[in-house]
Amino acid sequence: MLLELIATNMAPIMFVSLIVFLLLGYPVAFSLAANGLVFFIIGVELAPLSGGSINLSWPLLNAMPERFWGVLSNETLLAIPFFTFMGIVLEKSGMAEDLLDTIGQLFGPVRGGLAYAVIIVGALLAATTGVVAASVIAMGLISLPIMLRYGYDRRIASGVIAASGTLAQIIPPSLVLIVLADQLGRSVGDMYKGALIPGLVLTGIYLGYVAVMSIVRPAAMPALPKEARTLGSGVTSLFVVLAIGIATFFATYNWLHVPDARDSNADILAAALAVVVIYVIALIDKGTHLNRMSRLAQQVVIVLIPPLALIFLVLGTIFLGVATPTEGGAMGAVGALILSGVKKRLSMHVVREALAATTRLSAFVMFILLGARVFSLTFYGVNGHLWVEHLLVSLPGGEMGFLIVVSLLVFFLAFFLDFFELAFIIVPLLAPAAEKLGIDLIWFGVILGVNMQTSFMHPPFGFALFFLRSVAPKNPYVDKVTGQLTDPVKTSQIYWGAVPFVFIQIVMIAVVIAFPQMVMHYKGNPVDVSNVEITLPGMPGLGGGLGAPGGMGLPPIGGQPAAPGGGLSLGAPSLGGPPPGLGAPTGNPQQPPQGGGASLGIPAPMGLGGAPIGN
């Protein structure tokens, strides 16, 4: 009786056992594989007692090598090492340092200017690296000492750095979006297009929060003192150059844009040309010492354009359809090497470090995927996917109830699991139920991506908080510029600083659910089929079409010509009555009917209804 109860409830027992293994701290890949193999053995033994709910047998293990090969030969996942390598090379190239210094001075006169700079640079790094660890560590090392030097509240400074680093989760080319697209069986390019607007909106909400806090608590985020703004001022010339770029964009767009044409990509090409024009103007002004632009404006343009060019090289080519995400990642890796070389920061040491980190992350992902393949073979064999699907589809509230419950589930599991683990364990179980409810899987994937972003932020296991803790000062130190003794950053201050941004991310999940068009624009403009007219071209040489006398206008080959009349008359032998030569007496060939029936006018082959062979 007990064995039958276990056999008929194998799926929930297996799922709960996996959660217990993970909570005990066993490595995810080995927990998945061990759980799958142990329950495979149990399932084979209990299959006769399950009443048909367990479909496991020993020969099923022969499918495992093919499942492993399917993981290892997945070209989509090849984008992960490319983007990881690109991000680490850019981190070593000093791009983040240049961006933070330049944009920090641009916003320096404004209260909270350094916080604005960190968020903007976090979005730019997210769009070029796609790696959370690289973004958080780089900004923690560079901007946190500066923010502490000029009197920023430690909680606000820590929260801004950690939150802006996690933008790499949702802004393309995010590694999370690659994995989600693979697990949901959707295009990575579509996932990137769908996530772009939510990522930019979330960046805007972060900036809005800083603006509000700078009004509510002005002393917590002061403006930079004038002596710290070494690039001086001169924003007017920057606005002039931007105006030239905007004029170039609209002129090029109007020239390239074709009305009512889908996927003309005029906007992307026009933006690319506008950026090139701005960059050339700044280089000429600096190289010829005309100095029509201020030093600040020159530096902003020259520092900002290379990462923007890299973003276009990666994302622009994907959105234009020129390259796949894997090819875009490869071009991004080459572009990162070129940028690092131009800055004279490329060395064998940097390449070795980037390759080692890329290999570690790729092996981590592969081992989890292989473990997930072992687990899923057994879980599907005990109909676990049907159990999860029935459980989720039967939730009250339909589509909206499903999205709310799944969001709460993922938010809770993110306290304990990494985003890769969530993507490889939970997402394959949720996707069939979402598809059955009619939910667009790209929209569903973006909701999950924003939700998984919270896994980096909420205490006590947020990885972004750990990354920031590893580089934040733990002991009092003497500031290199002011020479004053500076207090350290406490772990509690990092955690409390992250809380407001976790709430912002939760609000963003609700916004994406409430306004699906933020994501659904990836499908392009809908086609109006109400005025579509389909015209079949004429068929010259076929005697007037299908309904003309004589059928298709083919001369009879041996029978009587087809009778005139409407209808489809192909002149085939009569299909009514017994087929000649197959039981009917042989003799004279059967005459075709004189009417508009199906009649092709072709005599039956000899021996199959025509005259006897040899007659």
N, C-alpha and C positions, 0 to 999 in steps of 0.2 A: 504493500500500500504506500509506504513512504517512498520507495523507489519509483513508483508510478507518478507520484506527486512531483518528485524531482524531475523526472523525465518530461512531464508535460509543462513544467515551468523552468526549463533549462535556460531560456533566453534572459529573463530577469535575474536569475541567479548568477549567470555569467557576467552580466553588466555590473551588478552590485559588487561582485568579486573583483572586477577590474578597478572600480573606484576605490575599494579597500586597499588593493596593492599600491595604487598611486598615492593614497593618503599616507601609507606607511613609509613612503619615500623611496621606493624602488625605482630604478631608471625606467623611463616610459617605454622605450623600445623593447626592453627585456620583459617588462610587465605585460605588454601586449602579446608578445610571442609566447611567453610561458603560459599566460592565461588561455590563449588559443589552443596550444598543444594539449594542456591538461584537460580542458573541456572537450577536446576532440576525442581523446581516449575514453572519457566518461560517456560522451554522446554515442560512440560506436557501441559500447556495452549496453547502454540503456535504450538504444533505438527500438528493439522489439517491444518495449514496455510503453512507448510514447504514443501509441495510437496513430502513427504516421506523422507526428509533428517534428521528428528528428530525421533528417535525411543525410546521415553520415555513414561512410563506410571506408575501410582502409584504402581501397584504390583511389579515393578522392585526393589522397596526399600526392598522387602523381601529378596533380595540377599545380602544385606549389612552384616547381621550377619555372613554369611558364608565367605564373603570376609575378615572380621575382623579376623575370626578364622584362615584363611589361613595365615595371617600375624603373628599371635601369635604362631602358631604351626610350623613356618619355622625354621628348625634345622640349616640351613646355617647361619642365623643371630645370632644364639646362640654363634658363635665364637666371636662376637663383645664384649660382657661382659668379656669373658675369656681373650682376648688379652688386653683389657683395664685394667683389674685387674692385669695382669702380668706386664704391663708397669708401673703402679703406685707403685707396690710393689718394683720393681727394682729401681725405682727412689728413694724410701725411703731407699733402702738397701745401698746406697753409691757407687754403681757400677760405675756410671758416674763419680764421683769424683776420684775414683781410676784409671779409664781408662784415664781421662784427665791428671792427675798428671804424670802417668807413660809414656804415649805416648808423652806428652809435653816434658818430660825430654829426651826421646829417640830422638826426633827431635830438641831438644833445641839448639845444636850447629849450626843448619842450619838457615839461614835467613828466616823468616816466619814460623819457626818451630811450634809455637803455633797455627797458622792458619791451618797448615797441621793436627795437632793433633785434632783440633776441627772438621774438616771435616771427618777424619777417625773415631773418636768416634761417630760423628753424624750418620755415616753409620752403625756402630755396634749397636748403640741404636735403630736405625730404624729397624734393623733386629731382635732385641729382644723385643722391646716394641710396635712398630707400632703406637705410639701416638705422634703427633706433639707437643702438649702442654707440655708433660713431657720432651721431648728432649730439646726444646727451653728453658724452664724455668731452667732445670738442668744445661745446659751449660752456660746460662746467669748468673746464680748465681755463678758458679764455675770458668769459664774461663774468663769472661769479666773483673773482677777486676785484674786478673793476666796480661791480655793483656794490660790493661791501666797502670798497674804498670811499665811495661817494655817498654812503649813508643809506643805502637801500635796506628796507626791512628784510630780514633773512628768510622769513616764510614766503613773502611775495617773490623774492629773487629765486628761491629754490623751486617754488611752484611753477613760475614762468619758464624756467630752464627745462624742467622735467616735462612739462606739458608740450612745449614747442618741439622738444625732441621726439615726442610720440606722434607728431604729425607725419612722420615717415611711415606710420602704419596705414594711413588712409590716402595720402597724396601719392599718385603714381610717380615713379615706378616701385611701388611697395612690394616687398617680398610676400607679405600676407595676402595681397590681392592675387598674386601669381598662384599661390597654393590654393586659395579659395576657388579661383577659376578652374583649376585642375580638378579639385574634388567635386565641384558642381557640374563638371562637364561642359563648361562654357568658354568662350573665347577670352583670352587675357586682354586683348585689345578692347573688347566691349566692356570688360570689367574696369579697365583704366578709364574709359570714357565716362562710364556711369559714376565712378568715384571722384572724378575731378571737381565737380561743383560742390558736393558735400565737403570735400577737403578744404576748398577755398572758403566756404561759408563758416566752417569751424574755425579757420584762421581768423576770419573777421570777428567772430564772437570772442575769441581770445583778446583781440585788440580792443574790442568794446569793453571787456571786463577791466583791462588795464586803464582805459580812459575813465571809467567810473571810479575805480580805486584812486586814481590820481586826483580826482575831485573830492572824494570822501576822506581820503587820508593823504593829503599832499606831502606831509613830512616823511611818509614811508617810501616815496620814490621821487627824490629831488631832481632838478635839472642839472646837467653837467656845468661846473663852473667854467668861466670863459678861458681860464688858463689851460684847461684840459682839452679844449677844442683846437687842436694844433693845425687842422686844415682850414681854419678861419671860417668865414661865412661866404655868402654869395649864392643864394638859392635862385635868384632871378634868372641867371643864365641857364640854370638847370631847367627851369620852366620853359625857357625859350627853346632849348634843344628838344624837350619833350613835345612842345607844340609842333616843331618841325617833323618829329617822328609821327605824331598823330595825323598831320596833314598828309604825310607820305603814305600812311596806312589807308586813309580813306580814298586817296587818289588811286592807289594800286588796287584796292578792293573794288572800286567802281569800274576799273578797267578790266579786271579779271572776272568779276561776278557775272554769271549768266542767269537771268531771271528764270524762276521755276526749275532750276537745275538742282538735282540732289547731289550731295558729296562733291561740290565743285572745289572745295578746299581753298577758295579765294581768301578767306579770312586768315588762315594759317600762313599762306604764302605772303600776304600783305603784311602781316605782323613780322615775319622774318625779314622782309626787305626794310621795314621801318627800323628795326633794331640794328641792322647793318649800317644804315645811313647815319643813325645816331653815333654808333661806334666809330665810324670813319671820321665824322666831324670832330669828335673828341681827340682821336689820334692825330689828326692834322693840326688841330689847335695846339696840342702839347708838343708835337714834333717840330713845328715851325716857330714855336715860341710867340705865336700871335697873342695868346692869353686873352682872347675874347671871352673865354669862359673862365669862371673862377676856379681856383685850385680844388675847392670842394666838389664843384660840378664835374670837373675832369676826372677826379678820383672815383666819384660815384659811378660814372658811366663806364670807365675803364675796368673797374673792379666787378661791376654787376653784369656786364655783357657776356664774359666767358662762361659763367655758370648758366646764364640764360641760353647761350648757344648750345651748351651741352644738353640742356633740357630739351631744346628743339631737336637736337640730333637723336635723342632717345625717344621722347614722346611724340615729337612732330612727325618723324618717319613712321611711327606706329599708327598714329591717327590718319596720316595721309595714305596708309596702305602700302607704303614703299617697303616696309620691313616688318617682319614678325617680332613679337616681344623678345624672343631669343636673339634674333639678329640685332635688334635695337640694343639689347644688353651688351652684345659683343662690340658694337660701335661705341657704346658708352664707355666700356673698359678701355678701348683704344684712345678715345677722346680724353679720358682721365689721365692716361699716361702722357699724352701730348701736353695737356695743361700743366701737369707736374714738371715735365721737361722744360717747358717755356719759363716756368718760375725757378728753374735750376734747383729743384728739390727732388729730382728723381735719381735714385741710386739703387744698387743691388740690395741694400739693406731694406729699403722701402718695399721693393718688389717681393723679397723673401717674406717679410712680415705679412704683406697682403695675401700672398699665396698660402701661407700657413693658416691664417685666419679663415680664408675662403675654404680651404680643405676641411678644416674642423667643422665649420657650419654645414657644408655640403654633406659630410659624413654623418653629422647629427641628424639632418633631415632624412637622409637615405635609410639610416637604421630605424628611425621611427616609421617610415613608410613600409619597410619590409616587415617590421613587427605588426603594423596595422594590417598588412596583407594576410599574415597568419591568423590574426584575430578575426578578420572579416570572413575568412573561409569557414571557420567553425560557427561564427555568429549567424551567418546566412544559412548554414546547414541546419541550425536549430530554429530557423524561421524568426530570428531575432529582428530582422528588418521589418517583417510584417507586424511583429508585436509593437515595435516603436511606432510604426506608421499608424496602426489602429489606435494606439494610445494618444497620438498627437492629433490625428484627424477628428477624433471624437471630442476634442476639447470644446467647451462652450464658446460662442462668439465667432465661430467660423474663422475666416482669414485673420481678422484683427485679434481675436483671442489667441490664435496660434502664434502670431508675431509677438504679442505681449508675453506669453508664457515662455517662448523660446528665448526672448531677450533677457528675461529674469533668470532663466536657467544658465545661459552663457555668462551673464554677469556674475552669478554666484560661483560657477566653476572657474571663472577667471581669477578668483582669489587663490586658487591652488594650482592651476595648470597654465603652462606657457601657451602662447597663441598657436605655435606649431602643433602642440598636442591637441588643442581644441579643434584645429582644422582637420587633423587626421583621424580623430576619434569621434567627435560629435557631429561634424558637418555631414559626413556620409550617411549618418542615421537620420538627420533632419531633412536632407534634400528631397528624398522621395515623397515625404508627407507634404512638403511645401509645393512640390510640383503637382501633386494630386489635388491640392486646394486651389490650383490655378495661379499661384504666386510666381511672378517673374523671378527667375533664379539670379539674374544680375542684381536686381533690386534687393533680393534676399541676401546675396553675398555682401553688398555694400552695408546693409544693416548689421550683419555679423562683423564686418570689418571695423565699423565704428564701435561696436560693442566690445570687440576684442581689444580695442585700443585702451579700454579701461583696465585691462589686465596688467598694463605697464604702470598704472598710476595708483590704484587703490592699495592702501596699506593692508596687511603687513608684507605682502609678497610682490609688490610692484617692481618690475625689473628696472624701470627708469629710475626709481628711487634708489635702488641698489647701485646703479651706474653712477648716479650723482653722489651718493655717499662715498664711493670709492675715490672720487677726485676732490670732494669738498674738504676744506681744512678741518682736521679733528682736534687740533691743539692751537693755542694762541700763537700768532706769528707776527713778524714785523713786516709791514707793507714796504715793498721795494721803492715805491715812489714817494710816499709821505713820510716813511720812517717811523710811523706810529705802530704801537702794539694793537693788533686786531683780534677780536674774539673769534673763536671757531664757530662752525655751524653745527648745531646739535641735530641728532637724528629725529627728534620729536619736531623740530622746526621744519625739516624736510617733509615729514609726513603731514603736518598740519597745512603746510603750503600747498600740498597736492589736493587736499579735500575740495576746495572750490572748483578746481578744474575737472575733478571727477563728476561733480554735479553738472558742469557745463557739457561734458561728454554724454551724460544721461539725457540731458535736454536735447542734444543733437540726435540721439537715437530716436527720440519721439518726433523730432522734426522730419527726419528721413522717412519714418513710417507714415506721418500725416501728409507729407507732400512727395509722393512717389515720383512726380515729374522731374524732381531734382536729379533723379537717376535715369528715368526712362527716356530722357532725351537722346541716349546713345543709339536709339533705333532710328533717329532722323525724323524728318517731317513725314507724316502719314500721307499715303497716296490716295487721292480722291478717285474712286473707281466709278462714281456715278455717271461721269461723262465719257468713260472710256468706250471707244468704238473699235471693234475688231473687224478688219476687212481682209478676206482671203484673196490673195493675188490670183489672177487668171492663170489657167494651165494651158498654154498654147500647145497645139499639136495633139490634144487629147479629145478633140471633137466636141467641144461645147460643155464639158463638165460632166458631173455625175448624173444629172437628171435629164440630160438631152436624149433624144431618140438614139437608139443604138448603143445604149449604155455609155461606156467611156470612149465611144468612138472607135473602138478597135474593130477591125474587120473580122468577121467570123472566120475561124480557122478551118472549120469543116462542117459545122452544123448550120442550121438555118439562122438567118439574122434575127437579132432580138426584135420582138414586136415593138412597134412604136407605142408610146404612151408615157404617162408620167410615172413617177415612182422610180425606185432604184432598179435598174434592169441591167444586170451584169452578164446575162446570158449563160448562166451555169445550168447544167442539166437539172431537170426537175428533181426537187428534194422530196416530193411526195411519192409514195409508192415504193415498191422494192427496188433497190439499186440494181440496174442491169448487170448481169454477169456475176451477181452474188446470190444466186438462187432463182433468178428469172431465167426463162428460156433464152438461149442465144439465138441470134438470127439477125434480122435487119436492125440497124442501130435505132434506139428509141428516139423519136422525134421530140424536140424541145417543145414546150407548151407555147401556144400562140397568145401570149398575154404579157402583162407587165410584171410577172413574177421574177424571181431570181433566175436568170437564164443567161449563161455566158456564151452559149452557142459553140462550145468546144466538144467534139466527140470524145466519148470515154476512151481511155487508152485501150489498145487492143488487148483482149483477154480480161478486161475489167468492165465489160458492159458493151463493148463494140463487137465487131464481127470476130468470130473465132480466129485465133492466131493461125496464120497459114491459109486463111480463106481469101 
